[in-house]
Amino acid sequence: MSHHAELQLACTPGIGATLGSRLIEHFGSAETALAAGERAWRELGVPRAACAALAAADNARLDETRRWLDAADHHFITRDHRHYPNALAELEPAPPWLYALGDTELLNYPAIAIVGSRNPSPAGLEAAREFGFALASAGLVVVSGLARGIDAAAHEGALAADGMTIAVCGTGLDRVYPAMNKDLAERIAGNGLLLSEFGLGTEPTRGNFPRRNRIIAGLCSATLVVEAARASGSLITARLASAAGREVFALPGSIHNPLARGCHQLIRDGAKLVETTEHILEDIAGVLDGYRSHGAQVSDREAEHAATDRPPAAENDDHATLLAALGHGPARVDDLVARTGWSADAVSSTLLILELEGRVHAGPGGAYTRTAS
C-alpha cells in the first residue's frame, strides 16, 4: 500500500477518514482509488466537490503536510504502519490513517479511556486526577480527548504519575482546542502522544467530536466515565465502547448531583459501578499480563502516598467542616446545607470526595453517615 498515495488522498479537500476508507476498500488501495477517475468516484457516491478536488490534485495541502511530517516525532500512520493500533484495526470501518505527534509505540500498550463533563464539580475533577494517576501508575495508558474538565484532569493525573497518556483530538494537530489546554497539549506531546484522524487545518466543528470519541473508545480496553449529564458526549463514547465490545465503568455520585445522572444511567444500562482503581484493574487484569506487572497492585492509597509532592487539596478544610457538621448520626444533603450554610452543590461535591476517600457512606434515603475509622 502506497504511503504517498494515502497521504495524497488524506490531503484532498472533502476526503476525510470515512470517505477515504470507502475509497480504499472499494478500489483495493489508495493508489488505485486516486487513478480511478471521476466517473468511478461518482458511481461510488463521492460528492461532486470532492470529485473535483481529487481530479485537480492540488498539491499545496500535501506539501504543507509533508513539511509538518519532516519535524521530529510527527507521524502519518497508515494501516500497514508497524505502530498502527491493533485495537483500532478491529473497528468497522477501521480508520485508514492517523496523524500523530509524540511516541507512537503507546498505540499498542494497554489503555483505558477516562472521560466526562467539560464542566465538572470539584469532586469530579479530583476523582479524574486520582484515577488518571493511579491507572497510569498501574501501567495503563490513560486516553482522553483533551477537552477542559474531566479530560484535562485525567491527562494531568497521568502526567503527574510520570505515566503514559494519549490525547485524541477533534482538530488537526497543527492547532489545539480548547486553546486553554495549549500547555497541556505540549506536555502530552513531549511525554505521551497527540492523535487525530483529521488533517492539518481542520477546525473544531461539532461533527468532529463523535468521530474523535469513536477513536477514544476503540483504542482502549475499557472506558471510565467520571461525571456526565444525561445528554453528554461522554455517554456517546461509553456506548461506542460497549458496541465495540469494550468494558464500560461508571463512577457513581450523589443523587442530587445532575452530573452524576449520566453515570447512573450507564450503570442501569449495564456499565460496571466502580469506586476504586482496584475494581477496574481486577476486571481488566488480562490486558496487563506481561506488561508492568509490578504496577498492577498499585492501590488508590498507594498512589496517593506516591503523590506526596503534590500540594494538599484546597478542599481539606472544607472536608473537616463538613465532617464536623455531619457529626456521628445520619444526615441528608438538606440537613448539611442548613448546618453549614453552603449550597447543595457544594455539599454534594464535598460528600462525593469524602465518599471516594471512604470517610462517609451513603445510606438509604440519601442519608450520609461517617464510616468507622
QUITA-V895543 format. One line per field, one symbol per residue. ss: DSSP state (H for helix, E for strand, C for the rest). psi: psi as a letter, one per 20 degrees, with the letter a starting at -180 (. if undefined). burial: 1 if it has 9 or more other C-alpha atoms within 8 Angstrom, else 0. Layout:
ss = ???
psi = ???
burial = ???
This chain:
ss = CCHHHHHHHHCCCCCCHHHHHHHHHHHCCHHHHHHCCHHHHHHCCCCHHHHHHHHHCCCHHHHHHHHHHCCCCEEEEECCCCCCCHHHHCCCCCCCEEEEEECHHHHHCCEEEEECCCCCCHHHHHHHHHHHHHHHHCCCEEEECCCCCHHHHHHHHHHHCCCEEEEECCCCCCCCCCHHHHHHHHHHHHHCEEEECCCCCCCCCHHHHHHHHHHHHHHCCEEEECCCCCCCHHHHHHHHHHHCCCEEEEECCCCCCHHHHHHHHHHHCCCEEECCHHHHHHHCHHHHCCCCHHHHHCCHHHHHHHCCCCCCCCCHHHHHHHHHHHCCCCECHHHHHHHHCCCHHHHHHHHHHHHHCCCEEECHHHCEEECCC
psi = ppggghggghjppinahghgggggggihrhghghihrhghghhijpqghhgghghhlpjghghghhhgihqpjpqoorhjqhjpphhhiiqoqqphqqpqoboihiikqpqpporaqimrrhhggggggggggghhhijqpppajjrrcggghggggghhjkapqpopqjrqjjrppqhikgggghhghhicppqqiprqiprmqgihhhgghhggghiqhqpppgpprhnqhhhggghhgghjjqqpqppraqiiohiihgghggghjiqppphrhhhghhhkhhiipjolhhiijprgghhghikiiqqqqiighhggghhghhbjrqqrghghghhhjrrhggggghhgghghikirppaqjjpqqqqp.
burial = 0000111111110011111110110011111111010100110001000111110000001100100010000101111000111011101001111111111101110111111111010011111111111111111111111111111111111111101111111111100111001101101110111111111110010001111111111111111111111101011111011101011111111100101111111110001011001011100110010001101101110011001000000000001011101100011110011001010100111111111100111100011111000
